[in-house]
Amino acid sequence: MSRLSKKIRIAIHCSAGFTLIPAIEKYWYNTLKWKSPGYHIIVYQDGTKWYVTKSGKYSTDVNEFYPELVTNGVQGFNQDSLHICYIGGVELVNNVYKAKDTRTDAQKAGIIDSIVLLFDLVNKQNGEIIDILGHRDFSKDKNGNYRDWE
């Protein structure tokens, strides 16, 4: 049975920096000691989409995309989540990174395209997308700035 044939969440992430996949992978594997990657799709600033493959590497070829791979996007929710990450999400202010929506128009389009792709893949497996959340929405709102979109 496919893991996509059940109820699935889509989690949207930012990389909280502007490094590219090789540096991000180095952080995952060398610093965090992860055994698998963090995201299913990574969207660069120019809108290029990188898809995780069966080997856990990334390719721009959607035909190599392997959404069955469980990635490390949100601890405790990875078995039933698909993860999209855009490069950016911060700005440097007085030598400190501050959260900022840095998505380019191309990234916004790439994220939408990725969501549509994931909906199609899950639907083909008779699964159901039950929510689209930001990574921050999986934890308690400690600073009281959660937005209720309903």
N, C-alpha and C positions, 0 to 999 in steps of 0.2 A: 504494500500500500504506500502510495506517495504521501510525503508529509504535506504536500500542497492540497490534499483531498480533505482537509479538515478546516477548522476556523483559523484564519491567519490574520495577523496584524502587519501593517506596514509601518516601519519606524524610519523617520527622517532624521538624519544626523548632519552636523557640520564637523569638519576635521579640526576646527579650532586652530588653524594655521594654514600655511600656503605651501607646504612641502608636497611632493608628488608621491605616487604609490611606492617607489623603492624606499624612501625614507619612512613612510608610514608603516610599511611592512617590517622594517628594521626595528621600529619601536614596538610593534606587536610581539614579534618573536624574541627579540633580545632583551627588552626591558620588562614587558608584561609576561613573557614566557608563555604566550598563547601557542596552541598547536594548530589553530585554524585562523583564517582571516577575520576581520571585523565586520565587513559589509558585503552585500551581494552586488551592489552597483555603486560605483564612485563616479561623480560628475565633475569634470574639470571646469575651469572658468570659461573656456571656449565652448562648453556644451558637450564635449566629447564624453561619451559614456564608456566606462570600463566595467566589464562583467566578470564576476568570479567564475572560474572554470572548475571542472571536476578535480583538478590537481591542486586547487586553492590559489592558483596564480590568476592574473587578470588579462583580459583580452578585449579589444574593441569590437570583436566579431560576436554579434548576438547569438550566432549559431553555436558558439562554444559555451554559452551561459549555462550554468548548472545551479539553479535555485534550490535543488535538493540538499546542497551542502549547508549544514548548520554553522552559522558564523557567530562571532562574539559581539554582537551589537549592543545588547542590553542584558546584563546578568539576570538570570531567572526567567527570561522570556524568549530565549533564542530558539527553542524547539518549535515555537509557533509564530515566529516573526520573520519577515523579510526586511532587509536593511538597505536603505539608500543613503549615501553620504555625499554632500557637496564639499568641495575644497574651499576653505575660508571660514567665515563666521566670527572673525575677530578683527580688531584694528589695534595698532600699537600706539598707545598714548602715554607719554612720559616713561618710556621703557617698560610699560606694563600692557599686556594684552587684555583688551576689554571686549566683551561680547558685542557684536554688531552684525546686522544682516548685510553681508557683502555679496549676496547672490547677484550674478549678472543676469541679463535677460536670457542669455544662452543657457545658463544653469537652470533658471526657472523652467524654461522649455524642456530641458533635459530631465528634470525631476518629474514634470508632468508626463513626458513620454515614458519614463521608467514606471510610474504608477500605473499607467494604462497597460504597459507590458505585463506587469505583475498581476493585475486584475485578469487579463486574458489567460495567463498561464494557470492561475488558480481556478478560474472558471472551467478551463478545459479538463481539470482534474476533479471537477464537481465539488471543489472547495468553496469557501466563502471568505471574502475580506471583511472582517468585522470592525476594523478601525484603522485610521491613519493618524499616527501620533508622532510628535517630536520626541527625541530621546528623553528630554526633561519631563515629559508627561508620564513616565513610568515610575517616578519617585514622588515622595511627599513634597508638597510645595512649601519649602522651608522659609522662603522669603516673601510669600504672599502675593506673588505677581502672576499667578496662573490666570489665563484668560478663558472664560467659559464661552465657547463658540456656538452654543445652542441658542 
